[in-house]
Amino acid sequence: MLRILPLLFSFLFIQNINAGNISGAVTDASGNPLAYASVTVKGTNKGTTANSVGRYNLTLAPGNYTLIAQYIGYAKTEKTITIGDSPVVVDFALEQQMLTLQEVVVKRGEDPAYEIIRQAIKKRDFYNNQVDSLSVNVYIKGLLRSGGLPKKLMGKPIERSDDDGLDSAGKGILFLSESVTQVDLVRPNLVKMRVISSRESGGGMGLSFPFFINFYQNNVSVFGNNLNPRGFISPIADGAIHYYRFKYEGSFVEDGVMINTITVTPRRKNEPLFRGTIQITEDDWRIHSLNLALSKDQQLELLDTIRISQIHTPVASDIWKTQNQVLAIDINQFGFKVNGSFVNIYSDYVINPGFDKKHFGRTIMKYDTAYNKKDSVWWSTVRPVALEADEKRDFVFKDSISQARRDTLRSRYHLDSLRARKQPITIKKIVWSGQGYTFYGKRSTVNWSMKPLVKGLEYNTVEGVVMNLAQSLSISRAQTKNNLSIALNSRYGFSKQHFNMWGSVNVAPKSLGYRNRFVKLSGGKRISQFNQDNPIDNLTNAAYTLLAKKNYMKLYENWFGSVEYNNKLESGLRINAKVTYEDRIPVWNTTDFSFFKKEREFLPNHPYELTDMGFNRHQSLVAGINLSWQPGQHYIEFPNHKVPVGSDAPVFDIDYQRGFSGVFGSDTRFDKWRFSISDNLNLKMGGSLSIASELVVLLIAIQSVFPICNISTETRLSTI
């Protein structure tokens, strides 16, 4: 199959040489452009969609055709054309749809729209399950434009580069991508997507996931429920009449079919509801088209507004599917003004194609080996939405910048420009905001950073006022496969007059960051909480200590060394193994300073649950392994690796730790097992449900942190 693909593409290219190009504009009667209007070839499944300024392009073989232009709220217009060897310009000026108020039966004085909606609700389940399987090609275009950027965010200036493509006011294209994806579906939940080509302006993979927004479902998912975990209630959901008000605007006839236009309005605010217009055919009560919007008043999260428009057309006998879909968004947050659109064009529907039993597997999306190798000639032959002038410039400009970066990544000019933009080291950054510095070299890049000193201040009864200095150093060499990072922590307690220092060295691969694979070596002298989960943060402890004279945090000092390995396999199995050796040293309160309640005494630096058990200096060697796995894992498959994307199954987690006695003087001896199952269920309008069950078994036979002489077993089962 791979051998004949070049021949197929060559054949297609030869055919397009002899094809005629049709272009034009779709406007209203006053000449205003109709963004994303639909232009189709009558009697075929060929067509295109105008861009945001109403311009369209279409390529057809020589012959006679009838073009149909349509837009929601406007009368459909047809034009017959003849295609030869020369380009043809065909413009459409659409008239607003004239609605006719037919004689309707009014029940108990209600608006006739309610009876139409009731009929549509009765047919909703039929249309939702009408097709068992299908295959469709989807062209996806994503665009985000900046309407302006603030000079500062959270008090920090926003740094911009000279090649971000924005003007001096921060206006321009932020994101632009397009892709072609073949989608195979089998009801209820089998899916396989093949990314034929995908690109992003400036380099990258682009947006390849189609947005299937199904209004025949009770609960409508938009952007995978990321805008609202509850989803949104469809205007033809089973209980829609209790959530919406409907108004009958009139009807019109198109191709012998009467189409009813209905205005949709939420009955209440603060519920996940749409507002706008939906058009439903008479007698068969299916969705013809819609133009619906969401806003902050309808529990829209992250975005200010989003508008969804769809046009449905026949794809087979008595089967209608979405032909094009446009999601227009607006964001105005923290001084950022962003608007954009995500256009999906569906073509080449095949209903019930008869997939092989082995067609579907765990891979839900697969990228072709040459998905990012298609040139502009190829895109011009398959793109159904014409690029606008600034979009063409954005692709050319950012792609050339990206290529120049790759070609000159280690050149002296590029390195000198990076060095020239480096920010100087200042006292303010060291004390308050944190400091960083990067050295750019031909063979390696070294980045140093430190956390601000003022945010590293602590207070506890063992050390008094504590100053922390946390630094990190990362080294990336051009010719190596791994990155090296070094962390160094210094700590001084003024009351205890002790200086501690510890650090770590981390080695991780440059690629496959999703796997979080690393080897980490750590060691030095530190202060630790008795509870290894560190349940009390430093700020909370300082507040209780200084204001209420309550010292909840219990500490000990230790020399330590540890080795840790972490990896996440393609199967979704996560492995974490760690060995830690500690020489544990007891410490005591050295200060009783507090702002209030001087009469109260601080408790000793010893867990009050273990008051009867002493704590002497001892050694501990503990090894542990944690395995986490989610069965039924699905994957996105790239040309050189796979990425797990989760499943609907719960997560199983098993953890085992063992303390070794007699090894390097270790006094610790125990075995601890923990097994847990967790799951998150999205019940849509019913909310969400998190379930966790945990079984812990602890076998102790120790001379350990506390010299316990007996053997005990504890079993705990908890369900949330």
GUZA-435491 format. One record per residue (C-alpha): x, y, z; residue in three letters. Coordinates in steps of 0.02 Angstrom, whole numbers, padded with zeros to 5 digits, always signed. Example, Ala and Ser with C-alpha at 12.3 -4.5 7.8 and 13.67 -1.06 7.14 Angstrom:
+00615-00225+00390ala+00684-00053+00357ser
This chain:
+00000+00000+00000met+00141+00121+00044leu+00221+00093-00127arg+00069+00149-00225ile+00034+00306-00121leu+00159+00413-00222pro+00074+00354-00382leu-00097+00401-00314leu-00038+00575-00265phe+00044+00596-00436ser-00120+00547-00519phe-00217+00671-00414leu-00094+00809-00455phe-00106+00773-00643ile-00295+00780-00631gln-00289+00949-00545asn-00178+01022-00682ile-00324+01002-00803asn-00455+01055-00675ala-00534+01228-00671gly-00526+01344-00523asn-00684+01430-00462ile-00673+01574-00341ser-00784+01712-00281gly-00870+01794-00134ala-01029+01759-00037val-01112+01916+00030thr-01281+01979+00084asp-01386+02095-00025ala-01290+02247+00041ser-01121+02173-00002gly-01072+02124+00176asn-00972+01962+00179pro-01056+01807+00251leu-00921+01720+00351ala-00908+01531+00327tyr-01052+01519+00204ala-01071+01349+00121ser-01043+01323-00066val-01082+01149-00135thr-01097+01065-00304val-01275+01006-00331lys-01295+00818-00344gly-01121+00779-00274thr-01032+00777-00108asn-00906+00907-00167lys-00907+01079-00089gly-00814+01210+00008thr-00839+01342+00141thr-00804+01527+00128ala-00677+01602+00247asn-00711+01736+00377ser-00719+01872+00242val-00837+01772+00130gly-00708+01719-00001arg-00707+01540-00068tyr-00609+01430-00189asn-00661+01269-00274leu-00574+01158-00402thr-00676+01054-00525leu-00643+00958-00685ala-00708+01038-00847pro-00897+01022-00869gly-01064+01095-00822asn-01112+01114-00638tyr-01240+01195-00525thr-01167+01283-00373leu-01272+01308-00216ile-01230+01443-00089ala-01317+01443+00080gln-01303+01529+00247tyr-01409+01516+00403ile-01549+01645+00395gly-01529+01675+00207tyr-01616+01599+00057ala-01516+01465-00033lys-01458+01522-00206thr-01409+01416-00357glu-01303+01461-00509lys-01264+01354-00662thr-01086+01370-00728ile-00974+01295-00861thr-00794+01251-00817ile-00659+01254-00949gly-00471+01281-00941asp-00483+01459-00875ser-00523+01513-00697pro-00704+01562-00663val-00766+01693-00540val-00939+01663-00468val-01006+01782-00335asp-01163+01755-00232phe-01272+01889-00153ala-01394+01803-00036leu-01560+01878+00013glu-01624+01862+00190gln-01741+01714+00208gln-01921+01770+00200met-02017+01675+00331leu-02200+01631+00309thr-02316+01614+00457leu-02416+01459+00412gln-02581+01415+00490glu-02538+01314+00642val-02639+01228+00777val-02617+01319+00942val-02642+01216+01100lys-02700+01309+01254arg-02631+01472+01184gly-02450+01412+01179glu-02327+01460+01043asp-02328+01333+00899pro-02139+01313+00920ala-02171+01201+01072tyr-02264+01071+00970glu-02123+01069+00840ile-01996+01045+00979ile-02100+00903+01054arg-02100+00815+00886gln-01911+00841+00869ala-01885+00770+01044ile-01983+00614+00995lys-01868+00589+00844lys-01708+00635+00934arg-01659+00460+00988asp-01698+00390+00814phe-01582+00513+00726tyr-01448+00493+00859asn-01442+00304+00829asn-01493+00302+00646gln-01320+00256+00581val-01222+00111+00656asp-01056+00158+00575ser-00981+00285+00458leu-00820+00354+00386ser-00791+00539+00351val-00649+00656+00306asn-00633+00812+00412val-00537+00970+00370tyr-00499+01067+00529ile-00439+01246+00534lys-00398+01330+00699gly-00367+01517+00713leu-00338+01632+00862leu-00312+01818+00839arg-00249+01940+00970ser-00344+02103+00989gly-00214+02172+01109gly-00096+02121+01250leu-00072+02201+01421pro+00099+02270+01462lys+00104+02177+01628lys+00026+02021+01703leu+00020+02000+01892met+00141+02145+01906gly+00270+02067+01790lys+00307+02139+01618pro+00258+02029+01470ile+00412+01991+01367glu+00388+01984+01179arg+00503+01928+01040ser+00530+02016+00875asp+00466+01867+00777asp+00300+01831+00865asp+00204+01900+00715gly+00110+02032+00817leu+00115+02220+00787asp+00170+02350+00914ser-00003+02349+00996ala+00001+02160+01016gly-00124+02129+00876lys-00108+01988+00751gly-00119+01800+00733ile-00075+01700+00889leu-00113+01526+00824phe-00151+01455+00652leu-00161+01273+00602ser-00248+01160+00478glu-00262+00972+00462ser-00349+00835+00365val-00409+00686+00466thr-00505+00530+00416gln-00624+00475+00553val-00703+00301+00566asp-00843+00277+00693leu-00946+00131+00754val-01087+00157+00878arg-01081+00171+01025pro-00898+00214+01059asn-00774+00140+00935leu-00668+00271+00848val-00512+00273+00741lys-00435+00430+00669met-00300+00440+00537arg-00210+00607+00522val-00166+00625+00338ile-00084+00794+00358ser-00069+00925+00493ser+00030+01084+00513arg+00043+01236+00624glu+00108+01406+00574ser+00287+01416+00634gly+00305+01227+00648gly+00213+01100+00752gly+00079+00969+00737met-00074+01078+00722gly-00248+01040+00785leu-00300+00868+00722ser-00446+00816+00832phe-00616+00849+00751pro-00751+00927+00860phe-00906+00820+00841phe-01043+00921+00927ile-01200+00816+00929asn-01362+00907+00970phe-01460+00744+00957tyr-01388+00698+01126gln-01473+00757+01285asn-01309+00824+01351asn-01201+00916+01223val-01013+00906+01242ser-00913+01057+01181val-00723+01040+01173phe-00735+00875+01267gly-00825+00952+01417asn-00672+01060+01453asn-00782+01216+01451leu-00903+01141+01577asn-00886+00966+01652pro-01077+00954+01660arg-01096+00983+01473gly-01240+01086+01401phe-01424+01042+01379ile-01479+01021+01199ser-01630+01124+01140pro-01710+00957+01091ile-01659+00861+01248ala-01794+00757+01333asp-01830+00893+01462gly-01788+01043+01352ala-01959+01125+01373ile-01925+01144+01560his-01761+01233+01525tyr-01798+01339+01370tyr-01925+01460+01300arg-01962+01436+01115phe-02033+01559+00990lys-02095+01515+00817tyr-02024+01640+00691glu-02098+01563+00533gly-02052+01439+00397ser-01986+01430+00219phe-01978+01296+00084val-01812+01231+00019glu-01801+01091-00111asp-01981+01046-00073gly-01950+01032+00114val-02032+01151+00238met-01909+01214+00369ile-01965+01292+00533asn-01863+01430+00615thr-01870+01436+00805ile-01788+01556+00929thr-01713+01472+01083val-01698+01567+01249thr-01646+01500+01421pro-01780+01510+01555arg-01652+01546+01690arg-01475+01610+01708lys-01332+01509+01781asn-01384+01347+01697glu-01288+01263+01553pro-01404+01319+01414leu-01392+01387+01236phe-01476+01537+01157arg-01502+01573+00973gly-01592+01494+00825thr-01627+01315+00774ile-01709+01262+00611gln-01809+01099+00606ile-01886+01016+00453thr-02074+00986+00446glu-02145+00808+00455asp-01979+00717+00484asp-01927+00839+00624trp-01738+00834+00598arg-01611+00973+00625ile-01582+01073+00465his-01463+01203+00537ser-01429+01299+00697leu-01342+01452+00764asn-01326+01442+00953leu-01218+01533+01080ala-01153+01512+01257leu-01095+01645+01378ser-01038+01667+01558lys-01222+01671+01609asp-01238+01490+01554gln-01092+01419+01657gln-00966+01439+01517leu-00792+01421+01591glu-00627+01490+01524leu-00709+01583+01378leu-00821+01736+01375asp-00931+01681+01230thr-00938+01541+01105ile-01052+01528+00953arg-01089+01364+00865ile-01161+01357+00690ser-01200+01198+00593gln-01276+01156+00424ile-01343+00979+00399his-01366+00905+00225thr-01419+00736+00153pro-01275+00611+00134val-01380+00458+00092ala-01562+00410+00074ser-01655+00487+00224asp-01489+00516+00315ile-01429+00693+00353trp-01261+00734+00432lys-01163+00890+00476thr-01085+00968+00322gln-00992+01110+00407asn-00974+01172+00584gln-00899+01334+00649val-00854+01374+00829leu-00819+01559+00854ala-00745+01609+01023ile-00707+01770+01118asp-00592+01791+01267ile-00565+01950+01367asn-00468+01906+01524gln-00331+01999+01620phe-00310+02122+01478gly-00292+01988+01344phe-00416+02007+01202lys-00426+01853+01092val-00552+01798+00964asn-00545+01651+00847gly-00633+01511+00757ser-00622+01324+00736phe-00693+01267+00570val-00736+01086+00534asn-00783+01036+00357ile-00852+00858+00339tyr-00843+00774+00169ser-00844+00604+00084asp-00965+00522+00205tyr-00976+00333+00188val-01123+00260+00284ile-01103+00085+00358asn-00939+00049+00267pro-00922-00127+00341gly-00761-00114+00443phe-00655-00269+00473asp-00663-00339+00650lys-00480-00294+00677lys-00500-00117+00610his-00523-00041+00782phe-00399-00063+00922gly-00321+00034+01063arg-00250+00165+00944thr-00382+00301+00925ile-00274+00419+00821met-00130+00379+00705lys-00020+00503+00613tyr+00040+00457+00439asp+00228+00447+00423thr+00227+00598+00307ala+00092+00697+00398tyr+00205+00851+00413asn+00288+00838+00242lys+00149+00904+00129lys+00194+01062+00033asp+00089+01214-00011ser+00040+01140-00180val-00039+00990-00094trp-00131+01101+00030trp-00199+01211-00109ser-00282+01059-00190thr-00367+00992-00032val-00403+01147+00073arg-00593+01181+00071pro-00578+01350+00158val-00479+01486+00069ala-00341+01567+00171leu-00355+01752+00203glu-00215+01871+00158ala-00145+01886+00335asp-00157+01698+00359glu-00051+01669+00204lys+00077+01794+00270arg+00076+01711+00441asp+00115+01539+00369phe+00256+01608+00261val+00330+01721+00396phe+00325+01601+00544lys+00377+01449+00441asp+00529+01544+00376ser+00573+01601+00553ile+00558+01421+00615ser+00669+01358+00474gln+00797+01494+00509ala+00800+01445+00692arg+00833+01264+00648arg+00968+01310+00523asp+01055+01437+00635thr+01021+01364+00808leu+01206+01359+00850arg+01267+01500+00740ser+01363+01644+00817arg+01231+01769+00759tyr+01090+01672+00842his+01187+01644+01002leu+01238+01827+01012asp+01057+01882+00990ser+01003+01766+01131leu+01140+01831+01244arg+01092+02010+01205ala+00914+01981+01268arg+00966+01907+01435lys+00904+01999+01589gln+01037+02057+01714pro+01051+01989+01890ile+00975+02111+02016thr+00957+02119+02205ile+00768+02139+02187lys+00751+01976+02091lys+00864+01882+02212ile+00765+01941+02362val+00586+01953+02297trp+00543+01876+02128ser+00679+01748+02094gly+00829+01756+01981gln+00880+01661+01826gly+01024+01667+01704tyr+01058+01569+01544thr+01222+01540+01454phe+01205+01497+01270tyr+01347+01401+01189gly+01372+01308+01026lys+01385+01141+01114arg+01275+01165+01266ser+01149+01278+01352thr+01162+01304+01540val+01019+01379+01641asn+01038+01433+01823trp+00893+01489+01931ser+00858+01523+02114met+00699+01546+02214lys+00675+01715+02301pro+00751+01729+02474leu+00601+01815+02554val+00485+01673+02504lys+00606+01548+02579gly+00592+01619+02755leu+00517+01501+02886glu+00492+01496+03073tyr+00480+01344+03189asn+00522+01306+03370thr+00670+01195+03325val+00769+01314+03214glu+00688+01483+03248gly+00698+01595+03095val+00753+01493+02946val+00827+01553+02783met+00822+01440+02630asn+00920+01458+02471leu+00856+01344+02332ala+00954+01341+02170gln+00945+01236+02012ser+01059+01209+01863leu+01004+01126+01701ser+01124+01076+01563ile+01070+01031+01387ser+01202+00974+01265arg+01168+00972+01078ala+01247+00801+01044gln+01173+00703+01190thr+01004+00619+01212lys+00983+00667+01395asn+00963+00826+01496asn+01054+00848+01660leu+00983+00951+01803ser+01059+00986+01973ile+00966+01053+02125ala+01055+01125+02278leu+00966+01175+02438asn+01048+01269+02582ser+00962+01300+02749arg+01015+01395+02905tyr+00918+01403+03069gly+00969+01557+03169phe+00910+01491+03339ser+00982+01316+03317lys+01136+01389+03231gln+01143+01241+03114his+01182+01244+02928phe+01114+01103+02818asn+01142+01071+02634met+01077+00938+02518trp+01058+00917+02332gly+01007+00804+02188ser+01063+00758+02014val+00928+00713+01887asn+00955+00633+01717val+00807+00628+01596ala+00787+00600+01407pro+00758+00755+01300lys+00611+00678+01208ser+00456+00583+01265leu+00425+00701+01409gly+00252+00625+01437tyr+00339+00469+01505arg+00425+00570+01642asn+00571+00449+01637arg+00718+00495+01748phe+00853+00433+01866val+00883+00542+02019lys+01024+00537+02146leu+01003+00638+02306ser+01103+00664+02465gly+01163+00780+02602gly+01100+00839+02771lys+00923+00904+02794arg+00778+00936+02912ile+00626+00823+02886ser+00451+00804+02956gln+00412+00643+03050phe+00266+00621+02933asn+00347+00588+02764gln+00191+00656+02675asp+00233+00831+02742asn+00053+00870+02792pro+00095+01040+02869ile+00161+01176+02754asp+00288+01302+02819asn+00176+01455+02809leu+00034+01373+02906thr+00154+01311+03040asn+00234+01483+03059ala+00063+01566+03076ala+00007+01445+03214tyr+00175+01458+03303thr+00187+01648+03304leu+00003+01692+03326leu-00068+01548+03429ala+00088+01472+03508lys+00049+01300+03438lys+00193+01203+03361asn+00111+01066+03258tyr+00261+01028+03145met+00376+00893+03216lys+00551+00880+03144leu+00708+00776+03145tyr+00879+00799+03065glu+00959+00671+02950asn+01105+00632+02840trp+01034+00542+02691phe+01066+00469+02519gly+00937+00405+02395ser+00919+00334+02220val+00754+00352+02125glu+00695+00287+01956tyr+00533+00338+01871asn+00457+00286+01704asn+00289+00277+01618lys+00276+00141+01487leu+00173+00147+01327glu+00053+00023+01408ser+00009+00158+01535gly+00100+00068+01677leu+00194+00191+01786arg+00344+00128+01886ile+00429+00219+02028asn+00567+00136+02129ala+00666+00218+02269lys+00797+00170+02397val+00836+00289+02542thr+00965+00277+02682tyr+00953+00396+02830glu+01057+00429+02984asp+00919+00504+03093arg+00965+00630+03227ile+00843+00695+03360pro+00822+00885+03380val+00738+00990+03514trp+00651+01156+03532asn+00776+01299+03541thr+00657+01448+03551thr+00488+01489+03629asp+00458+01655+03543phe+00278+01694+03496ser+00180+01856+03473phe+00032+01807+03585phe-00021+01693+03728lys+00143+01696+03822lys+00070+01591+03963glu+00051+01439+03850arg+00199+01320+03838glu+00254+01247+03672phe+00241+01059+03658leu+00403+00961+03642pro+00467+00924+03467asn+00395+00750+03472his+00234+00680+03396pro+00107+00685+03538tyr+00032+00519+03477glu+00199+00437+03523leu+00230+00524+03689thr+00276+00361+03778asp+00405+00313+03646met+00579+00385+03646gly+00677+00442+03496phe+00863+00406+03491asn+00987+00423+03350arg+00973+00275+03232his+00993+00223+03050gln+00860+00172+02924ser+00869+00088+02753leu+00702+00086+02661val+00666+00026+02484ala+00501+00043+02396gly+00416+00020+02229ile+00253+00093+02165asn+00155+00027+02016leu+00008+00122+01944ser-00095+00055+01799trp-00256+00099+01708gln-00321-00045+01599pro-00403-00018+01431gly-00274+00113+01387gln-00297+00204+01221his-00158+00283+01120tyr-00110+00417+00998ile+00018+00342+00880glu+00152+00453+00804phe+00276+00395+00672pro+00408+00352+00804asn+00313+00324+00967his+00144+00306+01053lys+00066+00412+01190val-00063+00340+01312pro-00217+00450+01333val-00311+00356+01468gly-00472+00256+01470ser-00638+00243+01559asp-00571+00110+01678ala-00519+00145+01858pro-00337+00168+01909val-00256+00026+02008phe-00111+00073+02120asp+00001-00041+02223ile+00141+00017+02336asp+00265-00089+02433tyr+00396-00027+02555gln+00519-00126+02659arg+00637-00075+02798gly+00798-00178+02804phe+00876-00217+02973ser+01063-00245+02994gly+01113-00173+02826val+01234-00025+02847phe+01183-00022+03030gly+00998+00001+02991ser+00881-00024+03140asp+00722-00024+03035thr+00625-00180+02994arg+00450-00179+02923phe+00342-00224+02772asp+00205-00108+02712lys+00081-00143+02571trp-00044-00020+02503arg-00171-00061+02369phe-00295+00066+02304ser-00425+00087+02167ile-00485+00259+02112ser-00603+00324+01980asp-00683+00487+01928asn-00857+00478+01854leu-00934+00623+01758asn-01121+00613+01785leu-01152+00765+01674lys-01299+00860+01747met-01291+00750+01900gly-01118+00816+01943gly-00959+00716+01965ser-00916+00570+02079leu-00744+00523+02141ser-00722+00349+02213ile-00568+00285+02303ala-00543+00123+02399ser-00382+00087+02491glu-00314-00064+02583leu-00159-00040+02691val-00067-00182+02777val+00078-00140+02892leu+00186-00277+02968leu+00309-00213+03098ile+00448-00305+03187ala+00570-00166+03223ile+00700-00069+03313gln+00647+00081+03209ser+00613+00266+03226val+00534+00223+03391phe+00600+00067+03481pro+00442-00041+03479ile+00471-00217+03543cys+00312-00304+03489asn+00249-00362+03319ile+00086-00286+03260ser-00024-00296+03106thr-00140-00157+03048glu-00268-00172+02910thr-00369-00021+02853arg-00503-00009+02721leu-00576+00159+02677ser-00697+00211+02542thr-00737+00389+02490ile
